[in-house]
Each structure stands twice: as structure tokens, then as C-alpha cells.
Amino acid sequence: MTKRLVLMLCAALLCGVFVAACGGGDDDESGGGSSAGTQETGVTKGAKAIDPASMEGAKGDVVYCSGKDTTGERGDSLKRFNEQFSAQGLKAELLEFPEDAGEQRNQFIQRQRAKSDDCDVFVSDVIFTAEFASQKWLYDLTPYLESRQDEFIPSTLETARYDGKLWGAPKDTNAGFLYYRSDQVDSAPATWQEVYEDAATKDGLAYQGAAYEGLTVHFLELAFGAGGKALSDDGKKAEINSPENLEALELMVKGIQDGAVPKAVTTYMEEPARRAFEAGRVTYMRNWPYAFALGNEAPKVKGKFEVVPFPEFEGGEAAGVLGGSNLVISAFSSNPGGALALVDFMSNPETNNRAASKYALPPALASSYEDAAVKKALPFAAELKAGVEQAKPRPVSPVYTQISQAIFKNVNAALSGQMQPQEALEKANGEIDQALATF
């Protein structure tokens, strides 16, 4: 993998990771607390539904809104789209928002509140789908996606499911890895408990422990593995204060207390964790796939580490948390047929494979992981697919931002020794219930 490709991968992933960590199943055991996304609640009753036939022969202009095109993938894909569809009178243009995922959300919300047709298609972080759908700001894409569901890795589609409907086509995805020093560890531990035990006898474990979205993601990776949830099955009540979640948090707190995890982890985001691993200061690291190629350019660890999907939580299961983005269509689009044609093009196998092989964007389509060019560009493709398959969405809720804040703020307080784990979960539970009551 070239240095340029490494930097493009880093830029593509980090813009979502730092603010939204790039980011429920279809049954009550999903662990994601998102059954509100699979049961008809009536919240979105009356929302516009897309007509799949509308994209046939569509004409006119379409605006593709996304974060800053740091990799060049957006511009490249639109160029190819226009080459294919210009003859029928259909053309797309790019409207770039800031890199910050939170600011991208704000830009889209401002337009939707004004019922603006500035954006026909928006590249939405997976954590915002329910919020936008709950306001009836999006087209229901179920009529289009129901014939394509088998193409996507199932977990990626769940990030777009809310109120029994699918509101976006997965564009790209992401899931974390456990990195370990192969010159210090013979094989990957089978459980998180074993990771912590071994880390205490070696150089330790680094992860994202600062008070921000990355900590919400990592805590939920352990909590979901332990069998915990964030929300009740109907999405209306907090369930963060549970024995399963307490077991996960106690493991994290004990890890800092017994030296398995450096105390400084409470300030770590992705990059400090990566730098600690590359400097040889820790044996294990939780991070996103972008760190793989960069690590293989770091002299102290080059060729001396491996990546694997997350291990099981003892007595539970292996679980991850998804990042990535969905392609959504604005309910105020003046050209929904053209918008659907663009969504169809951007989510098809050829475009997915190109985005993965040329721009290192982890694909949401299962078939892409078997493509030779993708395997060459992403040497960890098999591990990434396994990680995505075992991962779950973050809580699918219109108030996800407040839910995440309640989690990362209080979990960080427990890790920092400011609260006992039980107290931290009780406080988070109350804050989440307050947020849910506002909707």
C-alpha cells in the first residue's frame, strides 16, 4: 500500500472517527438497544417512500452533499456517474461540507429545517440516520432496498433501519481491530479478560479512553459482548445500568488500576493510541483499520504485529460497533428519481470495489471482499469482513448524540477514578432517560 493511499485511508476514516467514530439487530437480542428500528412505532408514518421505477430514464441535476472530499473518491465517482448518465440528460455535482462529522450534521439539519432542495443525496454518518428519519426529512428507501438486501453485509443495513423501514443505502463501513505485537504474543487471546491479563504481564493495552465518541464505541464493544444493551427493546428507556454493562466497565477500570492499561488512556483518542503502539510502549491496541498500514511504516513495529477481530467477552460473545456512512435522499429533493439513480450507482459493486481498492474505503457489500483488487489494497480484508459481520450498530435513536455523551462522560469519570463504576452507570442511565423524554 502506497504512502498516498495510507494517508487517504487515514483521512477518510479519521474525520468520522474523531467526531462520530466513523460509527440494532433485527431481533430482541441485538444488544444495540435498537428494536425501535425494527418495530413499526408510527413515528415516521406519512413519510415519503421512494418509487424504484423513478430512476429509470431520470433526467436533470442532482446535488451530492458530503463531507470534504479528502481522498478524491467523491469526485472520481461523480465523474464516472456523469460519464455514464450525461447522454440521458442526468448530471450530478458535489457540494462539500466541513470535515467535522458534527458540522456536516448541522449543515444538513439547517437545510432540512428550511425544506431546502440544496441536497438531493447526503452521505450521512450512520449514527444520524434515525434522527433524520424521525423528522421525516428522508425518503423511505425500503421499496428500493428490499430487492438488494442480500448484497449488503447484514449488520451494515441495520444502521439504516428505523421504525421498521430502511432509510439509507450503506456506502462504506468500518469496524475496530485488536492489534497485538506478534514478537511478544504467540497468538491472539480468546477473550477480553485474557487480553487484560496478558497485557498486565507485558507492556499493556491502549484504546480510546478520552471523553468523546470513541470511548462510547469501545465501551459498547465490551458491553455488547457481555450481553448488555444501551436501550430497551422499544428504544424508549435506558438500560445502560445493568449487571452485564457493569461487568464490562469493571474490567476496564480494573485494567487501569492493575497496570494492564496506562493511566494516560483516559486522554487517548485514536492517534495517541496509535503512537503509543508504534513507539513500542504497549503490546495491545484497540483501533480502526487505518492504523494497519501506518503501523507497517513504523520502524519499531513494522512486520511485528497482527490484527484480529475482537475476542469474546468471557461468558458472552464477540462484538464490535460499526462506523461508516449511509446514502440518504432528502425528502425535499426536487429530483428524487435522479437522486435514486445516484444512490444506486454509488452503492453498486463496481463503485464499491473501486472505492475500496483505490481509496481504501471499507466496503459494505459482501462480494467486494472477494474482489482481487480489494484484497490486494486491503491485506486485512478477511479480518475486516469478519469484524463487520460481528459488529452491531450504536443505539439507533433520534437522540443518539445525547445518549453517547451520557455514556462517554460517565465511563471516562469511572476510568479516571472520579466515580465508582456502579455510580457512573446509574448517572448515565438517568441522563439517557432524560434525553429520551425530550423526543
Summary of the structure (lengths in Angstrom):
residues: 439
radius of gyration: 21.0
end to end distance: 46.1
largest distance: 66.1
contacts: 1678
relative contact order: 0.20
helix: 47%
strand: 15%
